[in-house]
Amino acid sequence: MNKISIEVQPDACFVYHMLSVARCGYDNDYGAAHRHLHDPADLTVLKDNERLLTVAGGEHCGALYWPLIAVPARGEQPADETYRTLLERAEGEHRDIIVAVCRAMLRAYPAYMKQVYPQSRAALEPYALQTASLLGDFTDRAEALIGRSLPVPCFHALLVDSTAWGAEGIDISESQDVFGIDRTPEEEALLIEHEYVIYLLKEALRGTTAFQLDAWALTEGLASHYLAQLVGDGPVEELFAQHRSMRQAYRQLHEAHPAASARELYLLQAQKSSLA
């Protein structure tokens, strides 16, 4: 049974569109092509607060990333309704910034929905279908190998077309992750499968140092180790060459301790790295 749903929905597309056109965590051709649709003052509001609004895997998570980016991108209600609610309820240390960002997003939303999203949707949906056709029984095999399952019925991979040269594979809820499309469908499927393994490891490694910023390389390396067992070394090496040394370290540990669980492998490597 495949538990990965590859989806295209307007709210995630809008939110990451705005980050891209504002050069807020992204600077690419997509942003350049659509920047003229929006008030430069609104884009400056986002850019000036880039550090608060963006994430970089294993390096940084902005203080306003969850409320102003992740929550509106989830699609639980239209993004403009979410920003309107956030505007009305703004308080605390960053109140003025929250108000300014929400107003900028609300002003930009109509133009995006009318002039951009229809074309984006037309490009994203065929790509989503092609990528989904490549997943097969991966989720069943991954859960059997790691010995964990997700606490939710489905993993939602949300596709956007605006995140080239920036962070992606970004979790925005316990079951939703955002992906760009700047690769082949085969590579896209592999990236989504890697993130599915990451979500399984969130369960397997709960209560350890995993997913803390200083342990990010250990966590990603363990995910790559399991992904290589599931799909082979070749594809993983091609897409995740940056994990090579840590993947090899876990392979050696696995050969020395073939019955070790994911948690045990992580703790062994963390101890060696003085991060236990």
C-alpha positions as CSV (number, residue, x, y, z in Angstrom):
1,M,0.0,0.0,0.0
2,N,1.4,3.4,-1.0
3,K,1.1,5.9,1.8
4,I,2.6,8.9,-0.2
5,S,0.2,11.3,-1.8
6,I,1.9,13.7,-4.3
7,E,-0.3,16.8,-4.4
8,V,-0.6,20.3,-6.0
9,Q,-2.5,22.8,-3.9
10,P,-2.7,26.6,-4.2
11,D,-1.7,27.6,-0.7
12,A,1.7,26.0,-0.7
13,C,2.3,27.3,-4.2
14,F,1.4,30.8,-3.2
15,V,3.4,31.0,0.0
16,Y,6.6,29.7,-1.7
17,H,6.0,31.9,-4.8
18,M,6.1,34.9,-2.5
19,L,9.3,33.9,-0.9
20,S,10.8,33.4,-4.3
21,V,9.7,36.7,-5.8
22,A,11.0,38.5,-2.7
23,R,14.4,36.7,-2.9
24,C,13.6,35.5,0.6
25,G,15.6,32.3,0.9
26,Y,15.4,31.8,-2.9
27,D,16.9,33.7,-5.9
28,N,16.0,32.1,-9.2
29,D,14.5,32.5,-12.6
30,Y,11.0,31.8,-11.4
31,G,11.2,34.7,-9.0
32,A,12.6,37.0,-11.6
33,A,9.8,36.1,-14.1
34,H,7.0,36.9,-11.6
35,R,8.4,39.7,-9.5
36,H,6.7,42.4,-11.6
37,L,3.3,41.3,-10.4
38,H,3.8,42.5,-6.9
39,D,4.4,45.8,-5.1
40,P,8.1,46.2,-4.5
41,A,7.4,47.6,-1.0
42,D,5.6,44.3,-0.1
43,L,8.5,42.2,-1.4
44,T,10.9,44.4,0.7
45,V,8.9,43.5,3.8
46,L,9.6,39.8,3.2
47,K,13.2,40.3,2.2
48,D,13.9,42.5,5.2
49,N,12.7,39.7,7.5
50,E,14.3,36.8,5.6
51,R,16.0,35.4,8.7
52,L,12.7,35.2,10.6
53,L,10.7,33.7,7.7
54,T,13.0,31.0,6.3
55,V,14.6,27.6,7.1
56,A,17.8,25.9,6.1
57,G,18.0,22.2,6.8
58,G,20.2,21.6,9.8
59,E,21.3,25.2,10.0
60,H,18.5,27.5,10.8
61,C,14.7,27.8,11.5
62,G,13.3,31.3,11.6
63,A,11.2,32.3,14.6
64,L,8.2,33.2,12.3
65,Y,8.6,30.4,9.8
66,W,5.9,28.2,11.4
67,P,3.2,30.7,11.9
68,L,3.7,32.8,8.8
69,I,5.0,30.3,6.3
70,A,4.2,26.7,7.3
71,V,0.7,27.2,8.7
72,P,-0.7,29.2,5.7
73,A,1.0,26.7,3.3
74,R,-0.9,23.7,4.8
75,G,-4.1,24.4,3.0
76,E,-6.3,23.8,6.0
77,Q,-8.2,26.9,4.7
78,P,-7.3,29.4,1.9
79,A,-4.1,31.2,2.6
80,D,-5.7,34.6,2.5
81,E,-8.1,33.6,5.3
82,T,-5.1,32.3,7.4
83,Y,-3.2,35.6,6.9
84,R,-6.3,37.6,7.7
85,T,-6.7,35.7,11.0
86,L,-3.1,36.1,11.8
87,L,-3.3,39.8,11.2
88,E,-6.3,40.2,13.5
89,R,-4.6,38.2,16.3
90,A,-1.0,39.5,15.9
91,E,0.7,40.0,19.3
92,G,4.0,39.5,21.0
93,E,7.6,40.4,20.3
94,H,7.3,40.4,16.5
95,R,3.8,41.9,16.3
96,D,4.7,44.7,13.9
97,I,6.5,42.3,11.6
98,I,3.6,39.8,11.6
99,V,1.2,42.6,10.7
100,A,3.4,43.9,7.8
101,V,4.0,40.4,6.4
102,C,0.3,39.5,6.6
103,R,-0.7,42.7,4.8
104,A,1.9,42.1,2.1
105,M,0.6,38.5,1.6
106,L,-3.0,39.6,1.5
107,R,-2.3,42.3,-1.2
108,A,-0.4,39.8,-3.3
109,Y,-2.8,36.9,-3.1
110,P,-5.4,37.9,-5.7
111,A,-2.8,38.6,-8.4
112,Y,-1.2,35.2,-7.8
113,M,-4.4,33.2,-7.9
114,K,-5.5,34.9,-11.1
115,Q,-2.3,35.3,-13.1
116,V,0.1,32.6,-11.8
117,Y,-1.6,29.6,-10.2
118,P,-3.5,28.3,-13.3
119,Q,-0.3,28.0,-15.3
120,S,1.6,26.5,-12.3
121,R,-1.1,24.0,-11.7
122,A,-1.1,23.0,-15.4
123,A,2.6,22.3,-15.2
124,L,2.7,20.7,-11.8
125,E,-0.1,18.2,-12.1
126,P,1.3,16.0,-14.9
127,Y,4.7,16.0,-13.2
128,A,3.0,14.9,-9.9
129,L,1.2,12.0,-11.7
130,Q,4.4,10.9,-13.4
131,T,6.4,11.0,-10.1
132,A,3.6,9.2,-8.2
133,S,3.7,6.3,-10.7
134,L,7.3,5.6,-9.7
135,L,6.7,5.0,-6.0
136,G,5.4,1.4,-6.0
137,D,5.5,-0.3,-2.7
138,F,8.3,1.8,-1.3
139,T,6.4,2.9,1.9
140,D,5.7,-0.7,2.9
141,R,9.3,-1.8,2.4
142,A,10.6,1.3,4.3
143,E,8.3,0.7,7.3
144,A,9.3,-3.0,7.4
145,L,13.0,-2.1,7.2
146,I,13.0,0.6,9.9
147,G,10.3,-1.0,12.1
148,R,8.2,2.1,12.4
149,S,5.1,3.5,10.7
150,L,3.8,7.1,10.5
151,P,1.4,8.3,13.2
152,V,-0.8,9.6,10.3
153,P,-2.5,7.7,7.5
154,C,-0.7,9.4,4.7
155,F,2.4,11.4,3.9
156,H,1.5,14.5,1.7
157,A,4.2,15.6,-0.7
158,L,3.2,19.1,-1.9
159,L,4.8,20.2,-5.1
160,V,5.7,23.9,-5.9
161,D,7.5,25.4,-8.9
162,S,9.4,28.3,-7.2
163,T,12.1,26.8,-4.9
164,A,15.1,26.3,-7.2
165,W,18.4,27.0,-5.5
166,G,16.9,27.1,-2.0
167,A,15.6,25.0,0.8
168,E,13.0,22.2,0.0
169,G,12.0,18.9,1.4
170,I,10.5,21.3,4.1
171,D,8.2,19.9,6.6
172,I,5.2,22.1,7.3
173,S,3.2,19.7,9.5
174,E,3.5,16.2,10.8
175,S,2.3,14.8,7.5
176,Q,3.1,17.5,4.9
177,D,6.4,18.2,3.1
178,V,7.1,20.8,0.4
179,F,9.2,19.9,-2.7
180,G,10.3,21.8,-5.8
181,I,10.3,20.2,-9.2
182,D,13.8,21.1,-10.6
183,R,14.9,17.5,-11.4
184,T,13.7,14.5,-13.3
185,P,10.6,12.6,-12.0
186,E,12.9,9.7,-11.0
187,E,15.1,12.1,-8.9
188,E,11.9,13.6,-7.5
189,A,10.6,10.3,-6.4
190,L,13.9,9.5,-4.7
191,L,13.9,12.8,-2.8
192,I,10.4,12.2,-1.6
193,E,11.3,8.7,-0.6
194,H,14.2,10.1,1.4
195,E,11.9,12.4,3.2
196,Y,9.5,9.5,4.0
197,V,12.4,7.7,5.6
198,I,13.2,10.9,7.6
199,Y,9.6,11.0,8.9
200,L,9.9,7.3,10.0
201,L,13.1,8.2,11.8
202,K,11.3,11.0,13.6
203,E,9.4,8.1,15.3
204,A,12.3,5.7,15.7
205,L,14.7,8.3,17.1
206,R,12.2,10.2,19.3
207,G,13.9,11.3,22.6
208,T,17.4,11.3,21.2
209,T,19.5,14.2,19.9
210,A,18.5,13.4,16.4
211,F,17.0,16.4,14.4
212,Q,18.8,18.9,16.6
213,L,20.9,21.3,14.5
214,D,24.2,20.0,15.6
215,A,23.2,16.4,14.9
216,W,21.6,17.0,11.5
217,A,24.4,15.3,9.5
218,L,24.0,12.1,11.6
219,T,20.3,12.0,11.0
220,E,20.5,12.6,7.3
221,G,23.2,10.1,7.0
222,L,21.1,7.4,8.7
223,A,18.2,8.2,6.3
224,S,20.6,7.8,3.4
225,H,21.9,4.5,4.8
226,Y,18.4,3.1,4.9
227,L,17.4,4.6,1.5
228,A,20.4,2.9,-0.1
229,Q,19.2,-0.5,1.3
230,L,15.8,0.2,-0.2
231,V,16.7,1.5,-3.7
232,G,20.4,0.7,-4.2
233,D,23.6,2.7,-3.7
234,G,23.8,4.1,-7.2
235,P,20.7,6.4,-7.1
236,V,21.4,7.5,-3.6
237,E,25.1,8.3,-4.3
238,E,24.0,10.4,-7.3
239,L,21.4,12.5,-5.5
240,F,22.9,12.5,-2.0
241,A,26.7,12.5,-2.5
242,Q,26.9,14.9,0.5
243,H,25.9,12.1,2.8
244,R,28.6,9.7,1.5
245,S,30.9,9.6,4.5
246,M,28.2,9.4,7.1
247,R,26.4,6.7,5.0
248,Q,29.6,4.7,4.9
249,A,30.0,5.1,8.7
250,Y,26.5,3.7,9.3
251,R,27.2,0.8,6.9
252,Q,30.2,-0.2,8.9
253,L,28.2,0.0,12.1
254,H,25.4,-2.1,10.5
255,E,28.0,-4.7,9.4
256,A,29.4,-4.9,12.9
257,H,25.9,-4.9,14.6
258,P,23.5,-6.5,12.0
259,A,20.6,-6.8,14.5
260,A,20.8,-3.2,15.6
261,S,17.7,-1.0,15.3
262,A,17.7,2.4,13.8
263,R,17.7,3.9,17.2
264,E,20.7,1.8,18.3
265,L,22.7,2.6,15.1
266,Y,22.0,6.3,15.7
267,L,23.1,6.2,19.3
268,L,26.3,4.3,18.4
269,Q,27.2,6.9,15.8
270,A,26.2,9.8,18.1
271,Q,28.5,8.4,20.8
272,K,31.4,8.2,18.3
273,S,30.6,11.8,17.3
274,S,30.2,12.9,21.0
275,L,26.6,13.9,20.3
276,A,24.8,11.2,22.3
